[in-house]
Amino acid sequence: MTKSELVDGEAVLQHHENLDGTGYPHGLVWEDIGLNARILRVADSFTTMTTVNARTGALTEVESALYELYCWSDIQYDSDLVTVICKYYGTLGKKKKNKKTRVSPG
């Protein structure tokens, strides 16, 4: 964070880096990309995919966007963060919330 703690400039700069080193502007790999940048990468991509495109009017369904994030886990996106967003937005998360867990007699 900057001294004013309003913007994490490093995260903004790094949020187009891919975990496999194919991103930009510096071609950083997994361990060199900060957590805030990895979070921003997932959030920015998800928002972009699920927002109406002003030029084409296209909109990606939430489940399709989650699947796209999942497909690129550990290549472009941190798989732990993808798991979090899938649990929050996806049917996988809704099923787990509704699933009753069985307690074994102890």
MOZILIN-V52029 format. One record per pair of residues at least 4 apart in sequence whose C-alpha atoms are under 6 Angstrom apart, sorted by the first residue. I is the first residue (numbers start at 1). J is the second residue. Records with the same first field share a line. If there is no record, write none. Layout:
I->J ; J
//
This chain:
1->5 ; 8
11->15 ; 36 ; 37
14->37
15->37 ; 40 ; 41
16->23 ; 24
17->23 ; 24
18->22 ; 23 ; 76
19->29 ; 30 ; 75 ; 76
20->29 ; 75
21->27 ; 28 ; 29
22->27
23->27
28->32
40->44
47->51
49->60 ; 65
50->59 ; 60
51->59
52->57 ; 58 ; 59
53->57 ; 58
72->76
73->77 ; 78 ; 79
74->78 ; 79
85->89
86->90
87->92 ; 93
88->93
91->95
95->99
//
